Amino acid sequence: MFSLTRHFFISLCAAGILIGAYHFAFSTKEIIVTPQVTPVVQTSYESPIVVRDSAENTDFTLAVDRTIDAVVHITNKGKSSSQSYNLWDLFYSSPKNYPRIGMGSGVIVSPDGYLITNNHVIEDADQIEVTTNDNRVFSADLIGTDPSSDIAVLKIIGNDPFPFVRFADSDQTRIGEWVLAVGNPFNLNSTVTAGIISAKARDLNPYDATNQSFIQTDAAVNSGNSGGALVNTNGDLIGINTAITSNGMGTFIGYSFAVPSNIARKVYDDIIEYGGVQKALLGVSGNGLNDRISKEYNLNTTEGFYIATVEDGMGAKDAGLRAEDIIIGVDDTKVSSFADMTGYLNSKRPGDKIKVTYLRNGNTMTTIVTLKPNPFFDYFGMRLKNLTTDEADRFGVKKGVKIASNRNERLRRRGIGQGILIQSINGATIESTDDLKKIEENEIYEIEFMNEDQERFRFFFD
């Protein structure tokens, strides 16, 4: 029995070996395991793009920890005059002043309690209160403001050093970089939203003579966020949240805008040190280039700042810049638009020296320009300047104010531009820019102009 079983087992093994040998020798089917290869897409870049971190791996908690206690809630208390409907007031038939309360945010930037906010947050305030993240309330002193940059500086006093946010170099920020907006939207304390930098050197109104240069971000910002912090992932300040795109209801619909920290810091330092902002200019006027303007001037480039005129006595002329030059860089900042240039210059002071890169007859050239104090007065969308003695002689007047550049679209459509003299506003003679300070822009209904041919023309406004 044992012998029979052994023979059966040997036969079975032999059959298995023969079948395996047959398949090995005669089968044509191959099994090939191919590792999965990631597709490679060729681009025009000579070096690879470095991705610092993915959205999934980005941790904002460090930035929040370094920021949130330094962002405060600001309450602006003032008075507004309005007709009362209280029966007691109606009996005496006199309008009353009732409290007006505005709210916004601010950023503490020093341990001794100096903070930055927007000018429009504290404008016309009789009393300013600051509430910190731990619910302490302080009365704030207004140190100074700069309406053109919409920056204001406040001071609060406490028994202990305050948490504060450190300034970063906003010129080093990059489009696509993660940012956080910290503030108090809708009166909700300590709110943080995240987004990326969508654009830099954004000019919201190309016909506004102040020509702001904003950082644009898609981090959600709403009413009450004004004056709050825009920070990078290290928790350093790169901007002061200032404006939003809105559907007319005052709510965020996609993009918000911040004053770059380099501009805010310069305004802050000037107010603390000098009591006011020290403005510095190159001393040129002209246009930021685009396709339309380049075709008009028959130019081969659509980026840069085209110089139309160079002002006498200013640094640009002293450094050899001329009309028809195209500025393409200031120091290490590329100039693609007017806002690129003015945004950088807004962080400088009179006496600073900058390298200007420009095109002349197709050749790239550089020069060093010493910036000088701002001789201009921005008014009604125009950049104005007191006449020199030679200019006054050409106009046949003793004194006057001329238009250095005009970004008021209503006036531009009527042919009012550079070199025109302002004779009077609302019937009042204008002999210097000091006269303009006596007339509010929103009260203008008539302006009389005169050109060098001594032709006068008058425009009326609604």
Secondary structure, 3 states (H helix, E strand, C coil): CHHHHHHHHHHHHHHHHHHHHHHHHHCCCCCCCCCCCCCCCCCCCCCCCCCCCCHHHCCCHHHHHHHHHHEEEEEEEEEEEECCCCHHHHHHCCCEEEEEEEEEEEEECCCCCEEEEEHHHHCCCCEEEEECCCCCEEECEEEEEECCCCEEEEECCCCCCCCCCCECCHHHCCCCCEEEEEECHHHCCCEEEEEEEEEEEECCCCCCCCCCCEEEECCCCCCCCCCCEEECCCCCEEEEEEEEEECCCCCEEEEEEEEEHHHHHHHHHHHHHHCCCCCEECCEEEEECCHHHHHHCCCCCCCCEEEEEECCCCHHHHCCCCCCCEEEEECCEECCCHHHHHHHHCCCCCCCEEEEEEEECCEEEEEEEECEECCCEEECCEEEEECCHHHHHHHCCCCCEEEEEECCHHHHHCCCCCCCEEEEECCEECCCHHHHCCCCHHHCCEEEEECCCCCEEEEECC
